Amino acid sequence: MNIWDWLQLILGLGLLGIGGEFLVRGASRLARVLGISPLVVGVTVVAVGTSAPELAVSLHAAFLGQPDVSIGNVIGSNLLNLLVVLGAAAVVVPLVVAQRLIWWDIPIMIFATGLVWFCARDGHLSRVDGIGLLVVLVSYLVAAVRISTGESDAVRQEYEKEFSEAAGPGWGGMGREIFLMVAGLLLLVVGAEIFVEGAIGIARSLGLSELIISLTIVAVGTSLPELVTALVAATRGENDIAVGNVVGSNIMNLLAILGLTALIAPGGLAVPAAVLSFDLPVLLLASVACLPFLGSGHRLTRPEGMIFLLAYVGYISWLFYSL
């Protein structure tokens, strides 16, 4: 086994993490300088920022001619977000879920999952499919910003506390925040290249398919920002941020990442038959299952969090059992 592949994986993951953090903080503070409310920042900028590693990895893999890594990264990350990130956060602190997530964001996530499955039914996400996914994304973001203006004072205070950190004195702070964003993007690009090359090398040395590696190791690595954000928010009692970050990130992964990848990658994005027959149906089932679990009493309890974690263990076990 080539130790250099593992070192590339670790180094790339570190650069992705730092780049994502720089991008989120820079964008959040810049939005504050421009007078955008913390609530809007939370439901848009932070969800986009925590999905930045997945975007960088999927785009880079697509240009390298590795579509299995592109699609496996998104599907694997979404499954891990729902079952591991939410499950682990609920085990730490039972999560109380806002009504908006039940009647708006989770149904949108379910719709986006079904839409991707429908568009990919022929084994291919074309550029037209990519444009369609991006149109749905823009519509969702516009609606999310409008709906956020009617949120309760408690939710506003939660996001204010998390995202209203000082951004420098007025317009004078813009230079620093723009620098943070640019630095974050550069680190994401470099980190993605190193990370993908390491993951592909590991897959080949272990005799595993690139799809399996992307559904597991790559997905875990690119989902770390969501995991850290959710755990920190849960321990602080900021449940809307913990759950909203996961749901928002999943929507971004499906609509933004797959949409952009299908649009920009030469020839669109090929979708493996195994993803269509197993992984996407499992993701859709997990997304739909969120409604009864989170909708029951508007909370996710510790036992329910354990069920989510065990479901993910079962999914991973089946992946390797079916090799």
TORVEXSE-298400 format. One record per residue (C-alpha): residue in three letters; y, x, z. Coordinates in pm, whole numbers. Example, Ala and Ser with C-alpha at 12.3 -4.5 7.8 and 13.67 -1.06 7.14 Angstrom:
2
+------+--------+--------+--------+
| rest |      y |      x |      z |
+------+--------+--------+--------+
|  ALA |   -450 |   1230 |    780 |
|  SER |   -106 |   1367 |    714 |
+------+--------+--------+--------+
This chain:
323
+------+--------+--------+--------+
| rest |      y |      x |      z |
+------+--------+--------+--------+
|  MET |      0 |      0 |      0 |
|  ASN |    342 |    134 |    -95 |
|  ILE |    558 |    166 |    217 |
|  TRP |    866 |    181 |     -7 |
|  ASP |    815 |   -183 |   -107 |
|  TRP |    827 |   -291 |    258 |
|  LEU |   1133 |    -74 |    321 |
|  GLN |   1302 |   -237 |     21 |
|  LEU |   1214 |   -580 |    158 |
|  ILE |   1362 |   -500 |    501 |
|  LEU |   1673 |   -329 |    360 |
|  GLY |   1735 |   -608 |    112 |
|  LEU |   1692 |   -869 |    386 |
|  GLY |   1945 |   -689 |    603 |
|  LEU |   2199 |   -674 |    321 |
|  LEU |   2142 |  -1044 |    246 |
|  GLY |   2200 |  -1134 |    609 |
|  ILE |   2519 |   -931 |    641 |
|  GLY |   2647 |  -1052 |    304 |
|  GLY |   2581 |  -1415 |    392 |
|  GLU |   2760 |  -1374 |    726 |
|  PHE |   3063 |  -1213 |    561 |
|  LEU |   3079 |  -1486 |    298 |
|  VAL |   3054 |  -1771 |    552 |
|  ARG |   3312 |  -1624 |    789 |
|  GLY |   3554 |  -1527 |    516 |
|  ALA |   3532 |  -1864 |    344 |
|  SER |   3554 |  -2058 |    672 |
|  ARG |   3863 |  -1873 |    787 |
|  LEU |   4027 |  -1890 |    445 |
|  ALA |   3972 |  -2265 |    445 |
|  ARG |   4146 |  -2283 |    782 |
|  VAL |   4444 |  -2085 |    644 |
|  LEU |   4465 |  -2338 |    362 |
|  GLY |   4463 |  -2626 |    611 |
|  ILE |   4112 |  -2760 |    541 |
|  SER |   3953 |  -2930 |    843 |
|  PRO |   3663 |  -2759 |   1026 |
|  LEU |   3444 |  -3065 |    966 |
|  VAL |   3482 |  -3034 |    589 |
|  VAL |   3419 |  -2659 |    619 |
|  GLY |   3102 |  -2729 |    814 |
|  VAL |   2948 |  -2974 |    568 |
|  THR |   3040 |  -2771 |    258 |
|  VAL |   3124 |  -2401 |    304 |
|  VAL |   2867 |  -2326 |    573 |
|  ALA |   2585 |  -2506 |    390 |
|  VAL |   2673 |  -2313 |     73 |
|  GLY |   2703 |  -1987 |    266 |
|  THR |   2365 |  -2012 |    437 |
|  SER |   2209 |  -2083 |     96 |
|  ALA |   2373 |  -1776 |    -57 |
|  PRO |   2067 |  -1548 |     -3 |
|  GLU |   1842 |  -1799 |   -181 |
|  LEU |   2094 |  -1824 |   -467 |
|  ALA |   2120 |  -1447 |   -508 |
|  VAL |   1742 |  -1398 |   -499 |
|  SER |   1662 |  -1686 |   -737 |
|  LEU |   1922 |  -1588 |   -996 |
|  HIS |   1824 |  -1223 |   -990 |
|  ALA |   1453 |  -1308 |  -1017 |
|  ALA |   1521 |  -1541 |  -1312 |
|  PHE |   1703 |  -1267 |  -1502 |
|  LEU |   1415 |  -1030 |  -1428 |
|  GLY |   1180 |  -1279 |  -1591 |
|  GLN |   1017 |  -1376 |  -1259 |
|  PRO |   1045 |  -1758 |  -1256 |
|  ASP |    771 |  -1790 |   -993 |
|  VAL |    994 |  -1606 |   -746 |
|  SER |   1296 |  -1824 |   -836 |
|  ILE |   1124 |  -2160 |   -787 |
|  GLY |    895 |  -2047 |   -505 |
|  ASN |   1190 |  -1913 |   -308 |
|  VAL |   1368 |  -2251 |   -315 |
|  ILE |   1064 |  -2469 |   -243 |
|  GLY |    934 |  -2233 |     27 |
|  SER |   1278 |  -2208 |    191 |
|  ASN |   1322 |  -2586 |    198 |
|  LEU |    982 |  -2639 |    355 |
|  LEU |   1052 |  -2371 |    613 |
|  ASN |   1394 |  -2522 |    687 |
|  LEU |   1251 |  -2868 |    753 |
|  LEU |    935 |  -2777 |    940 |
|  VAL |   1012 |  -2445 |   1111 |
|  VAL |   1390 |  -2437 |   1157 |
|  LEU |   1419 |  -2800 |   1273 |
|  GLY |   1091 |  -2776 |   1463 |
|  ALA |   1189 |  -2457 |   1647 |
|  ALA |   1537 |  -2589 |   1726 |
|  ALA |   1388 |  -2912 |   1869 |
|  VAL |   1141 |  -2714 |   2082 |
|  VAL |   1432 |  -2515 |   2228 |
|  VAL |   1654 |  -2821 |   2284 |
|  PRO |   1568 |  -3180 |   2177 |
|  LEU |   1805 |  -3265 |   1892 |
|  VAL |   2023 |  -3576 |   1893 |
|  VAL |   2095 |  -3670 |   1532 |
|  ALA |   2414 |  -3834 |   1404 |
|  GLN |   2379 |  -4167 |   1222 |
|  ARG |   2546 |  -4022 |    913 |
|  LEU |   2254 |  -3783 |    863 |
|  ILE |   2007 |  -4073 |    877 |
|  TRP |   2178 |  -4304 |    629 |
|  TRP |   2345 |  -4050 |    401 |
|  ASP |   2243 |  -3681 |    401 |
|  ILE |   1866 |  -3714 |    448 |
|  PRO |   1833 |  -3982 |    177 |
|  ILE |   2034 |  -3754 |    -56 |
|  MET |   1796 |  -3469 |     28 |
|  ILE |   1497 |  -3693 |    -52 |
|  PHE |   1661 |  -3803 |   -377 |
|  ALA |   1736 |  -3441 |   -477 |
|  THR |   1373 |  -3341 |   -411 |
|  GLY |   1243 |  -3630 |   -620 |
|  LEU |   1494 |  -3555 |   -895 |
|  VAL |   1383 |  -3192 |   -922 |
|  TRP |   1018 |  -3303 |   -935 |
|  PHE |   1101 |  -3556 |  -1208 |
|  CYS |   1301 |  -3306 |  -1415 |
|  ALA |   1027 |  -3044 |  -1384 |
|  ARG |    740 |  -3278 |  -1474 |
|  ASP |    697 |  -3101 |  -1809 |
|  GLY |    670 |  -2762 |  -1636 |
|  HIS |   1024 |  -2658 |  -1720 |
|  LEU |   1378 |  -2701 |  -1591 |
|  SER |   1598 |  -2688 |  -1900 |
|  ARG |   1969 |  -2619 |  -1920 |
|  VAL |   2027 |  -2994 |  -1957 |
|  ASP |   1831 |  -3046 |  -1635 |
|  GLY |   2044 |  -2779 |  -1470 |
|  ILE |   2365 |  -2952 |  -1574 |
|  GLY |   2229 |  -3282 |  -1439 |
|  LEU |   2147 |  -3125 |  -1102 |
|  LEU |   2495 |  -2970 |  -1081 |
|  VAL |   2663 |  -3303 |  -1164 |
|  VAL |   2472 |  -3466 |   -878 |
|  LEU |   2577 |  -3176 |   -652 |
|  VAL |   2947 |  -3216 |   -733 |
|  SER |   2922 |  -3591 |   -673 |
|  TYR |   2756 |  -3528 |   -337 |
|  LEU |   3020 |  -3276 |   -227 |
|  VAL |   3308 |  -3508 |   -323 |
|  ALA |   3147 |  -3796 |   -136 |
|  ALA |   3067 |  -3571 |    164 |
|  VAL |   3430 |  -3464 |    198 |
|  ARG |   3549 |  -3825 |    177 |
|  ILE |   3293 |  -3948 |    430 |
|  SER |   3374 |  -3661 |    668 |
|  THR |   3731 |  -3787 |    707 |
|  GLY |   3593 |  -4091 |    892 |
|  GLU |   3377 |  -3898 |   1141 |
|  SER |   3410 |  -3958 |   1513 |
|  ASP |   3630 |  -3744 |   1738 |
|  ALA |   3319 |  -3600 |   1907 |
|  VAL |   3182 |  -3470 |   1577 |
|  ARG |   3521 |  -3333 |   1478 |
|  GLN |   3551 |  -3146 |   1808 |
|  GLU |   3202 |  -3001 |   1758 |
|  TYR |   3294 |  -2856 |   1421 |
|  GLU |   3639 |  -2754 |   1544 |
|  LYS |   3483 |  -2546 |   1820 |
|  GLU |   3241 |  -2376 |   1582 |
|  PHE |   3455 |  -2313 |   1277 |
|  SER |   3822 |  -2302 |   1384 |
|  GLU |   3827 |  -1933 |   1479 |
|  ALA |   4148 |  -1750 |   1410 |
|  ALA |   4200 |  -1646 |   1052 |
|  GLY |   4500 |  -1425 |   1095 |
|  PRO |   4867 |  -1524 |   1100 |
|  GLY |   4906 |  -1785 |    829 |
|  TRP |   4903 |  -1667 |    471 |
|  GLY |   4899 |  -1306 |    594 |
|  GLY |   4533 |  -1350 |    685 |
|  MET |   4428 |  -1440 |    332 |
|  GLY |   4383 |  -1080 |    218 |
|  ARG |   4133 |  -1004 |    493 |
|  GLU |   3937 |  -1323 |    435 |
|  ILE |   3923 |  -1269 |     56 |
|  PHE |   3803 |   -913 |    119 |
|  LEU |   3528 |  -1047 |    346 |
|  MET |   3418 |  -1293 |     78 |
|  VAL |   3412 |  -1030 |   -198 |
|  ALA |   3227 |   -784 |     25 |
|  GLY |   2979 |  -1055 |    116 |
|  LEU |   2913 |  -1141 |   -248 |
|  LEU |   2859 |   -774 |   -339 |
|  LEU |   2616 |   -727 |    -52 |
|  LEU |   2430 |  -1041 |   -160 |
|  VAL |   2394 |   -912 |   -515 |
|  VAL |   2272 |   -567 |   -410 |
|  GLY |   2053 |   -708 |   -134 |
|  ALA |   1893 |   -959 |   -370 |
|  GLU |   1801 |   -689 |   -620 |
|  ILE |   1640 |   -468 |   -355 |
|  PHE |   1471 |   -762 |   -181 |
|  VAL |   1317 |   -909 |   -498 |
|  GLU |   1189 |   -571 |   -617 |
|  GLY |   1028 |   -511 |   -278 |
|  ALA |    868 |   -857 |   -272 |
|  ILE |    725 |   -818 |   -622 |
|  GLY |    588 |   -475 |   -534 |
|  ILE |    419 |   -614 |   -221 |
|  ALA |    267 |   -903 |   -417 |
|  ARG |    117 |   -665 |   -669 |
|  SER |    -13 |   -418 |   -411 |
|  LEU |   -182 |   -698 |   -210 |
|  GLY |   -324 |   -862 |   -519 |
|  LEU |   -132 |  -1184 |   -442 |
|  SER |     63 |  -1389 |   -691 |
|  GLU |    440 |  -1364 |   -695 |
|  LEU |    447 |  -1740 |   -630 |
|  ILE |    256 |  -1705 |   -301 |
|  ILE |    479 |  -1419 |   -187 |
|  SER |    795 |  -1612 |   -276 |
|  LEU |    670 |  -1927 |    -99 |
|  THR |    604 |  -1729 |    220 |
|  ILE |    761 |  -1386 |    274 |
|  VAL |   1063 |  -1433 |     48 |
|  ALA |   1122 |  -1786 |    180 |
|  VAL |   1112 |  -1666 |    540 |
|  GLY |   1357 |  -1387 |    466 |
|  THR |   1613 |  -1599 |    281 |
|  SER |   1589 |  -1881 |    539 |
|  LEU |   1681 |  -1660 |    835 |
|  PRO |   2053 |  -1761 |    817 |
|  GLU |   1955 |  -2128 |    856 |
|  LEU |   1716 |  -2044 |   1141 |
|  VAL |   1973 |  -1839 |   1333 |
|  THR |   2248 |  -2098 |   1275 |
|  ALA |   2027 |  -2387 |   1388 |
|  LEU |   1897 |  -2211 |   1700 |
|  VAL |   2242 |  -2096 |   1811 |
|  ALA |   2391 |  -2441 |   1746 |
|  ALA |   2106 |  -2614 |   1932 |
|  THR |   2143 |  -2395 |   2241 |
|  ARG |   2516 |  -2472 |   2241 |
|  GLY |   2447 |  -2844 |   2219 |
|  GLU |   2602 |  -2865 |   1869 |
|  ASN |   2330 |  -3088 |   1724 |
|  ASP |   2525 |  -3205 |   1419 |
|  ILE |   2567 |  -2845 |   1310 |
|  ALA |   2202 |  -2757 |   1379 |
|  VAL |   2058 |  -3048 |   1178 |
|  GLY |   2341 |  -3080 |    925 |
|  ASN |   2312 |  -2713 |    832 |
|  VAL |   1942 |  -2753 |    749 |
|  VAL |   1979 |  -3075 |    550 |
|  GLY |   2291 |  -2952 |    370 |
|  SER |   2126 |  -2620 |    288 |
|  ASN |   1821 |  -2797 |    142 |
|  ILE |   2044 |  -3010 |    -79 |
|  MET |   2228 |  -2697 |   -194 |
|  ASN |   1901 |  -2516 |   -264 |
|  LEU |   1772 |  -2796 |   -486 |
|  LEU |   2089 |  -2892 |   -669 |
|  ALA |   2300 |  -2576 |   -671 |
|  ILE |   2042 |  -2298 |   -686 |
|  LEU |   1791 |  -2459 |   -920 |
|  GLY |   2076 |  -2613 |  -1121 |
|  LEU |   2256 |  -2280 |  -1170 |
|  THR |   1934 |  -2089 |  -1230 |
|  ALA |   1816 |  -2335 |  -1496 |
|  LEU |   2161 |  -2332 |  -1657 |
|  ILE |   2222 |  -1956 |  -1660 |
|  ALA |   1874 |  -1807 |  -1699 |
|  PRO |   1769 |  -1741 |  -2058 |
|  GLY |   1551 |  -2030 |  -2174 |
|  GLY |   1585 |  -2224 |  -1851 |
|  LEU |   1340 |  -2203 |  -1561 |
|  ALA |    961 |  -2235 |  -1591 |
|  VAL |    796 |  -2428 |  -1308 |
|  PRO |    434 |  -2327 |  -1225 |
|  ALA |    169 |  -2599 |  -1240 |
|  ALA |     71 |  -2525 |   -879 |
|  VAL |    424 |  -2607 |   -763 |
|  LEU |    419 |  -2939 |   -948 |
|  SER |     74 |  -3040 |   -821 |
|  PHE |    103 |  -2924 |   -459 |
|  ASP |    421 |  -2759 |   -325 |
|  LEU |    677 |  -3009 |   -458 |
|  PRO |    473 |  -3312 |   -340 |
|  VAL |    439 |  -3149 |      5 |
|  LEU |    815 |  -3088 |     14 |
|  LEU |    886 |  -3448 |    -84 |
|  LEU |    645 |  -3572 |    185 |
|  ALA |    811 |  -3350 |    448 |
|  SER |   1156 |  -3474 |    342 |
|  VAL |   1052 |  -3839 |    361 |
|  ALA |    886 |  -3777 |    699 |
|  CYS |   1224 |  -3673 |    841 |
|  LEU |   1345 |  -4034 |    828 |
|  PRO |   1095 |  -4188 |   1075 |
|  PHE |   1097 |  -3881 |   1300 |
|  LEU |   1476 |  -3834 |   1314 |
|  GLY |   1552 |  -4204 |   1278 |
|  SER |   1346 |  -4300 |   1582 |
|  GLY |   1603 |  -4302 |   1859 |
|  HIS |   1824 |  -4071 |   1648 |
|  ARG |   1661 |  -3766 |   1806 |
|  LEU |   1393 |  -3505 |   1744 |
|  THR |   1196 |  -3439 |   2064 |
|  ARG |   1003 |  -3128 |   2168 |
|  PRO |    661 |  -3284 |   2087 |
|  GLU |    791 |  -3388 |   1746 |
|  GLY |    926 |  -3035 |   1694 |
|  MET |    577 |  -2901 |   1768 |
|  ILE |    432 |  -3140 |   1509 |
|  PHE |    675 |  -2997 |   1252 |
|  LEU |    571 |  -2640 |   1337 |
|  LEU |    200 |  -2724 |   1322 |
|  ALA |    252 |  -2893 |    985 |
|  TYR |    399 |  -2570 |    849 |
|  VAL |    105 |  -2369 |    986 |
|  GLY |   -126 |  -2612 |    805 |
|  TYR |     69 |  -2570 |    480 |
|  ILE |     57 |  -2189 |    495 |
|  SER |   -311 |  -2195 |    588 |
|  TRP |   -389 |  -2411 |    285 |
|  LEU |   -193 |  -2176 |     57 |
|  PHE |   -404 |  -1877 |    153 |
|  TYR |   -727 |  -2077 |    177 |
|  SER |   -684 |  -2193 |   -181 |
|  LEU |   -641 |  -1841 |   -321 |
+------+--------+--------+--------+
